Structures are given as C-alpha cells and as structure tokens.
Amino acid sequence: MFRRLFFSILALTLQLFLQPVAAQMVTAQQESQDSTINVIAYFCKNDTLGYDFQHVKMKIVDNDTTVNYYYNSEFQLIVRDSTSQGYKIEMKPISNHCEMPEDTLMAQVFEKIANSMGDVPLIFTTDEYGTILHAENWREVRDFTRKLSKSMTDSLYALKPELAKAIDRQRLEASLNLQFANEKAILDGYEELRILFGLYGKSYRIGKSEEDVMNPSGYPQHLKFVVSYGKTSEDYGFEDDYFVNCLSEVTIPAKDVVNLTTDRMNMMYNHEMTDEERQNFEKEIDEDAKVSIIEGYDYFYNGWPCDMLYEKVTDLKNVRNVEVYRIQWTTRSWGIFGGGEALDAGVSL
C-alpha cells in the first residue's frame, strides 16, 4: 500500500510543476506590435452561455490506457451587470457526474452527497477586459464546500477504515479546509474559471513563435505559440473568431523528482520514509521526467469562450499520466456590445 501511495503522490507532484503557460507569457508576446490579438470581453447584461466541462485522468502503460477518473458537469455563465468598469457574472451549476472505474463505490457516494446537498452559484466580478477580480459570495461558497468536504471525509473513512493508518484524518481535513480558506483560495479552486478567464486582458502576437524560458520552478522550459483569427466552426462560428494555442515542455531531473515527491509524501502521510525505502525508490526512479502542457483557447469574436482545452502529460519511464480539462459551449444567448438587438438568442449545439 505504501508503494502505491508513493507513486500516486509522484504523479500529483509532477502535475504541479506546470501551470497554465499562455496566461503567464503575455510579456513574451510583443504587445507593442500591430499584428496582435487582444483577448477582451465584450459582454452585455443578460448574456447567457451554457458550457459542458469534462475532467479526465488516465494512465498509459505500454499502449494500455486506464481511465482513473472522469468528471462531467454543466453550468451557465450569466452576466448580471455590465458597466464601464467591468462585469458581474453568475456561474450557475446545472448538473454533475463522476466516475471512478477503480473505485465505483466512492463515485456513487460522491454523486449521492452532491445531489442531496445541492450546489451554490458563484457570483464574481471582472474588470473591463474580463479579468476576474473578486468572488462576491465566497464565504457562502466556502461554508457550503466545507460541509460537502466533511460529508465526503466521513463517507471515505467509513468505507475504508484502513485509510486512517496511512492518512491522518485531522491532517486531511485541515488540508482540505485550507483549499477553501479565503476568497483567493475559493477562486483558485474553480478550474473552469482559470481556463475560461485566464487570458483576458492579454495580447498575443499573431503567427507562430518559439522561445526558451525558465519556469517558476526554476527549470528550462520550451514554448511554442500559434495565434490567429479564424472561425471556431463552420456552422456556428464567425469570421472574427480567434484562438491562442500553446505547447510547453520541461524536463525534471530524476533526483529532483524523488526529493520533491518524498517531501510531499512525508508532509501528507503518517509515515516518514526510511533510508532503505528511499534508496529503493531512487533505483526505480532512475530517469528524468518529461512534463508538457497543451493549451488551446478558442474565442468567439466578442470574447466569449468557445472551446477550451488544457492537457497535462507526464512521461516517466514507460508510464504516461494524462490529465485533460475540456470546456465547450452548448448554448448561447447574447446581445450586441454597445446596444442593438439580441443576437443568437437561444442558439445551441
């Protein structure tokens, strides 16, 4: 069990190395150049967009793929107010579904609790470009999330009492509560918003470009950008739609992989790794890890997100861990920025 826990934390640690790159690299795209695309929200009051969100985790070993986790939800983004200073937007949950092929019982528990407790909308504000500023009802969301987290923890330890030997319950609950401790933590917990709103207020040079930089963790990182205008789709797109694509790659030395993973494991679990255990893992982790992120952000001409892809891939020896986030629009009803008749009212895929 200990070895299995180690490799689970190993996968998590490597995934943490790379965060969305396109949102961070605006300074590398020469803002002063004429041939740029500015990611700006031209929203109107009462604009309503429906989205489908999918989150998948899978492992590939020797071309054999195993899906470990699948989550799907539907939600709406509704512009409640629009001023010259920015927007007030409601993120309204519609439905959610979770599958864990290796733990179907916990997946059922998750859905049962989520459905019985319901959900709360998030009300957030942005600046005039669309960059998120605040979550107005973050305390309400925090209280709800802590209740949900408590119910999940109760069910988890009731179903698997042996878990207490590996993970201290109080430590786990404290760690979970920290994720919802304040306004920033609440906003950071919404992967959907990070993907949908992360690029607003930034400029990107049209065309293809490559560069080498140091990532926030101090490792050399190779970047490739492709930015252009183009219809998001033949049936539902517009000539002035646009996209920002980015590929980033980084190599992490084997020694650092072991050090960071064991440090994280010692912090989370009731087990201090012995010298013998560490030496055994060092023998197994004798190759560098390669981590990459593929990002694709497609926008309608008015700045509303259309189709967003965020994929993290970790290659270590003969194992590839893949985590995919995908958000696609399903319905749209929006007005014309600056006034005029409503456009595309009630259009859906």
C-alpha positions as CSV (number, residue, x, y, z in Angstrom):
1,M,0.0,0.0,0.0
2,F,2.8,2.4,0.9
3,R,4.4,1.9,-2.6
4,R,1.1,2.6,-4.3
5,L,0.7,5.8,-2.2
6,F,4.2,6.9,-3.2
7,F,3.5,6.6,-6.9
8,S,0.1,8.3,-6.6
9,I,1.8,11.3,-4.9
10,L,4.6,11.1,-7.5
11,A,2.1,11.7,-10.3
12,L,0.4,14.5,-8.4
13,T,3.8,16.2,-7.7
14,L,4.8,16.2,-11.3
15,Q,1.5,17.6,-12.4
16,L,2.0,20.5,-10.1
17,F,5.2,21.5,-11.9
18,L,3.4,23.1,-14.8
19,Q,0.5,25.6,-14.5
20,P,-1.2,27.3,-17.5
21,V,1.5,28.9,-19.6
22,A,-0.4,31.0,-22.1
23,A,-1.8,33.2,-19.3
24,Q,1.7,33.8,-17.9
25,M,3.6,34.6,-21.1
26,V,2.0,37.8,-22.3
27,T,5.2,39.7,-21.7
28,A,6.9,37.4,-24.2
29,Q,4.4,38.4,-26.9
30,Q,5.4,41.9,-28.0
31,E,2.4,43.9,-27.0
32,S,3.6,47.0,-29.0
33,Q,3.4,45.2,-32.3
34,D,0.5,45.9,-34.7
35,S,-0.2,42.3,-35.6
36,T,-1.6,41.2,-32.2
37,I,-4.8,39.7,-30.9
38,N,-6.2,41.3,-27.7
39,V,-8.2,38.9,-25.5
40,I,-11.0,41.2,-24.3
41,A,-14.6,40.5,-23.1
42,Y,-17.2,42.4,-25.0
43,F,-20.1,41.1,-22.9
44,C,-23.7,42.5,-22.4
45,K,-26.0,42.4,-19.5
46,N,-28.1,39.2,-19.6
47,D,-25.7,37.4,-21.9
48,T,-26.1,33.7,-21.0
49,L,-23.7,31.0,-22.2
50,G,-24.1,27.3,-21.3
51,Y,-21.0,25.1,-21.0
52,D,-20.1,21.4,-20.7
53,F,-17.0,20.7,-18.6
54,Q,-15.0,17.4,-18.6
55,H,-12.1,16.5,-16.4
56,V,-10.4,13.2,-17.1
57,K,-7.3,11.5,-15.6
58,M,-5.8,8.5,-17.3
59,K,-2.7,6.3,-17.2
60,I,-1.0,4.8,-20.3
61,V,1.4,1.9,-19.8
62,D,2.8,0.2,-22.9
63,N,-0.1,1.5,-25.0
64,D,-2.6,0.2,-22.5
65,T,-4.9,3.0,-21.3
66,T,-6.7,3.1,-18.0
67,V,-9.1,5.9,-17.1
68,N,-8.8,6.5,-13.4
69,Y,-11.2,9.4,-13.0
70,Y,-13.9,11.1,-15.1
71,Y,-15.9,14.1,-14.0
72,N,-18.5,16.0,-16.1
73,S,-20.6,19.0,-15.2
74,E,-22.8,21.5,-17.0
75,F,-23.1,25.1,-15.9
76,Q,-24.2,28.6,-17.2
77,L,-22.4,31.9,-17.1
78,I,-24.9,34.8,-16.8
79,V,-23.9,38.4,-17.0
80,R,-25.9,40.1,-14.2
81,D,-24.5,43.5,-14.7
82,S,-22.3,45.3,-17.2
83,T,-20.6,48.7,-16.6
84,S,-17.7,50.7,-18.0
85,Q,-15.6,49.3,-15.1
86,G,-16.4,45.6,-15.7
87,Y,-18.9,42.8,-15.3
88,K,-20.8,40.9,-12.6
89,I,-21.2,37.3,-13.6
90,E,-23.1,34.4,-12.1
91,M,-21.7,30.9,-12.5
92,K,-24.8,28.7,-12.2
93,P,-24.3,24.9,-11.7
94,I,-26.7,22.7,-13.6
95,S,-25.6,19.1,-13.1
96,N,-22.5,17.0,-12.3
97,H,-21.5,13.4,-12.7
98,C,-18.4,11.5,-11.5
99,E,-16.9,8.1,-12.5
100,M,-14.0,6.3,-10.8
101,P,-13.6,2.9,-12.6
102,E,-11.2,1.7,-9.9
103,D,-13.5,2.9,-7.1
104,T,-17.1,2.8,-8.2
105,L,-18.4,2.9,-4.6
106,M,-16.7,6.2,-3.9
107,A,-18.0,7.6,-7.1
108,Q,-21.5,6.7,-6.1
109,V,-21.0,8.3,-2.7
110,F,-19.8,11.5,-4.3
111,E,-22.8,11.8,-6.5
112,K,-25.2,10.9,-3.7
113,I,-23.8,13.5,-1.4
114,A,-23.6,16.2,-4.2
115,N,-27.1,15.6,-5.3
116,S,-28.5,15.6,-1.7
117,M,-26.7,18.8,-0.7
118,G,-27.3,20.6,-4.0
119,D,-24.9,23.3,-5.1
120,V,-24.5,27.1,-4.8
121,P,-23.8,29.5,-7.6
122,L,-20.7,31.7,-7.6
123,I,-21.0,35.4,-8.2
124,F,-17.8,37.0,-9.4
125,T,-16.7,40.4,-10.8
126,T,-14.2,41.2,-13.6
127,D,-12.5,44.4,-14.8
128,E,-13.5,45.9,-18.2
129,Y,-11.2,43.4,-20.0
130,G,-12.7,40.3,-18.4
131,T,-10.0,39.6,-15.8
132,I,-11.6,38.2,-12.7
133,L,-11.3,40.5,-9.6
134,H,-13.4,39.2,-6.8
135,A,-15.8,36.5,-5.7
136,E,-18.7,38.4,-4.1
137,N,-20.2,35.4,-2.2
138,W,-17.0,33.5,-1.4
139,R,-18.0,33.0,2.2
140,E,-21.2,31.3,1.2
141,V,-19.3,29.0,-1.2
142,R,-16.6,28.3,1.5
143,D,-19.2,27.2,4.0
144,F,-21.0,25.0,1.5
145,T,-17.8,23.5,0.3
146,R,-16.6,22.7,3.9
147,K,-19.9,20.9,4.6
148,L,-19.5,18.9,1.4
149,S,-15.9,18.1,2.2
150,K,-16.9,17.0,5.7
151,S,-19.6,14.6,4.3
152,M,-17.1,13.2,1.8
153,T,-14.5,12.6,4.5
154,D,-17.0,10.9,6.8
155,S,-18.0,8.6,4.0
156,L,-14.4,8.0,2.9
157,Y,-13.2,6.8,6.3
158,A,-16.4,4.9,7.0
159,L,-16.0,2.9,3.7
160,K,-12.2,2.5,4.1
161,P,-11.2,2.4,7.8
162,E,-7.7,1.2,6.8
163,L,-7.1,4.6,5.3
164,A,-6.6,6.1,8.8
165,K,-3.4,4.1,9.1
166,A,-1.9,5.9,6.1
167,I,-3.5,9.4,6.2
168,D,-4.3,11.2,9.4
169,R,-7.9,12.3,9.2
170,Q,-7.4,15.6,11.0
171,R,-4.5,16.4,8.8
172,L,-6.5,15.6,5.7
173,E,-9.5,17.7,6.8
174,A,-7.2,20.6,7.7
175,S,-5.6,20.4,4.3
176,L,-9.0,20.4,2.6
177,N,-10.2,23.3,4.6
178,L,-7.1,25.3,3.6
179,Q,-8.2,25.0,0.0
180,F,-11.3,27.0,0.8
181,A,-9.9,29.3,3.5
182,N,-10.3,32.7,1.7
183,E,-11.5,34.4,-1.4
184,K,-8.4,33.7,-3.4
185,A,-8.4,30.0,-2.4
186,I,-12.1,29.8,-3.5
187,L,-11.4,31.3,-6.9
188,D,-8.3,29.1,-7.3
189,G,-10.5,26.1,-6.7
190,Y,-12.5,26.7,-9.8
191,E,-10.5,25.1,-12.7
192,E,-13.3,26.1,-15.0
193,L,-12.8,29.8,-14.4
194,R,-9.0,29.5,-14.5
195,I,-9.3,28.1,-18.0
196,L,-12.2,30.3,-19.3
197,F,-11.0,33.6,-17.9
198,G,-7.2,33.2,-17.6
199,L,-6.2,35.1,-20.8
200,Y,-8.4,38.2,-20.6
201,G,-6.6,41.5,-20.7
202,K,-3.6,40.0,-22.5
203,S,-2.2,40.4,-26.0
204,Y,-0.6,37.8,-28.3
205,R,1.4,38.2,-31.5
206,I,-0.4,36.7,-34.5
207,G,1.5,33.8,-36.1
208,K,3.9,31.1,-34.9
209,S,6.7,31.6,-32.3
210,E,9.0,29.7,-30.1
211,E,11.2,30.6,-27.1
212,D,13.0,29.1,-24.2
213,V,12.4,30.5,-20.7
214,M,12.8,29.5,-17.0
215,N,9.6,28.3,-15.5
216,P,8.5,29.3,-12.0
217,S,10.1,26.1,-10.5
218,G,13.5,27.1,-12.0
219,Y,13.7,24.6,-14.9
220,P,14.3,25.4,-18.5
221,Q,11.0,25.4,-20.5
222,H,10.5,25.4,-24.2
223,L,7.4,27.2,-25.5
224,K,5.6,27.1,-28.8
225,F,2.7,29.5,-29.6
226,V,0.2,29.6,-32.5
227,V,-2.2,32.6,-32.6
228,S,-4.6,33.5,-35.3
229,Y,-8.1,34.6,-36.4
230,G,-10.5,32.0,-37.8
231,K,-14.0,30.6,-37.5
232,T,-14.4,28.4,-34.4
233,S,-16.7,26.2,-36.5
234,E,-18.3,26.3,-40.0
235,D,-21.8,26.1,-38.6
236,Y,-21.7,28.2,-35.5
237,G,-18.5,30.3,-35.9
238,F,-17.8,33.9,-37.1
239,E,-15.0,35.3,-39.3
240,D,-13.6,37.3,-36.4
241,D,-13.3,34.4,-34.0
242,Y,-9.8,33.8,-32.8
243,F,-7.6,31.3,-31.0
244,V,-4.4,31.0,-28.8
245,N,-2.6,27.7,-28.8
246,C,0.4,26.9,-26.7
247,L,2.7,23.9,-26.1
248,S,5.2,23.9,-23.2
249,E,7.8,21.2,-22.4
250,V,10.1,20.8,-19.4
251,T,12.4,18.1,-18.2
252,I,12.8,17.4,-14.4
253,P,15.9,15.5,-13.2
254,A,15.2,12.1,-11.6
255,K,16.9,13.2,-8.3
256,D,14.6,16.2,-8.0
257,V,11.5,14.0,-8.8
258,V,12.4,11.8,-5.8
259,N,13.2,14.6,-3.4
260,L,10.1,16.6,-4.1
261,T,7.8,13.6,-4.0
262,T,9.2,12.2,-0.8
263,D,9.0,15.6,0.9
264,R,5.4,16.0,-0.2
265,M,4.6,12.4,1.0
266,N,6.2,12.9,4.4
267,M,4.1,16.0,4.8
268,M,0.8,14.4,3.9
269,Y,1.0,10.9,5.4
270,N,1.7,9.2,8.7
271,H,4.9,7.8,7.5
272,E,8.5,9.0,7.5
273,M,10.3,7.4,4.6
274,T,13.2,5.3,5.8
275,D,16.7,5.4,4.1
276,E,16.1,1.9,2.7
277,E,12.8,2.8,1.2
278,R,14.2,6.0,-0.3
279,Q,17.1,4.1,-1.8
280,N,14.7,1.6,-3.4
281,F,12.7,4.4,-4.9
282,E,15.8,6.1,-6.2
283,K,16.7,2.9,-8.0
284,E,13.2,2.8,-9.6
285,I,13.1,6.5,-10.5
286,D,16.4,6.5,-12.4
287,E,15.2,8.5,-15.4
288,D,14.3,12.1,-15.9
289,A,10.6,13.0,-16.1
290,K,9.2,14.9,-19.1
291,V,6.2,17.1,-18.4
292,S,4.3,19.0,-21.0
293,I,1.1,21.1,-21.3
294,I,-1.0,21.5,-24.3
295,E,-3.4,24.5,-24.3
296,G,-6.0,25.5,-26.8
297,Y,-8.2,28.6,-26.3
298,D,-10.9,29.3,-28.9
299,Y,-12.9,32.5,-28.6
300,F,-15.9,33.9,-30.4
301,Y,-15.5,37.4,-31.9
302,N,-17.0,39.1,-28.9
303,G,-14.6,37.4,-26.4
304,W,-16.9,34.7,-25.1
305,P,-15.0,31.4,-24.7
306,C,-16.0,28.8,-27.2
307,D,-13.8,25.7,-26.9
308,M,-11.1,25.4,-24.3
309,L,-8.5,22.6,-23.9
310,Y,-6.0,22.2,-21.2
311,E,-4.0,18.9,-21.1
312,K,-1.1,17.9,-18.8
313,V,1.1,15.0,-19.8
314,T,3.8,13.4,-17.6
315,D,6.2,10.8,-19.0
316,L,8.3,8.8,-16.6
317,K,10.0,5.6,-17.8
318,N,7.2,3.6,-19.6
319,V,4.3,5.3,-17.8
320,R,2.4,8.3,-19.2
321,N,0.0,10.1,-16.9
322,V,-2.5,12.3,-18.7
323,E,-4.9,14.9,-17.2
324,V,-7.4,16.6,-19.5
325,Y,-9.7,19.6,-19.0
326,R,-12.2,20.4,-21.8
327,I,-14.8,23.1,-21.8
328,Q,-17.2,23.6,-24.7
329,W,-20.1,25.9,-25.2
330,T,-23.5,24.3,-25.5
331,T,-26.0,27.2,-25.6
332,R,-25.6,30.9,-26.2
333,S,-27.8,34.0,-26.0
334,W,-26.0,37.3,-26.2
335,G,-26.6,40.9,-27.2
336,I,-24.7,43.3,-29.4
337,F,-22.0,45.1,-27.4
338,G,-22.8,48.8,-27.3
339,G,-26.5,48.3,-28.0
340,G,-28.8,46.7,-30.6
341,E,-31.0,43.7,-31.0
342,A,-30.1,40.4,-29.2
343,L,-28.1,38.1,-31.4
344,D,-28.1,34.3,-31.3
345,A,-30.8,34.2,-28.7
346,G,-31.3,30.5,-27.6
347,V,-28.8,29.1,-30.1
348,S,-27.4,25.7,-29.0
349,L,-25.1,23.0,-30.4
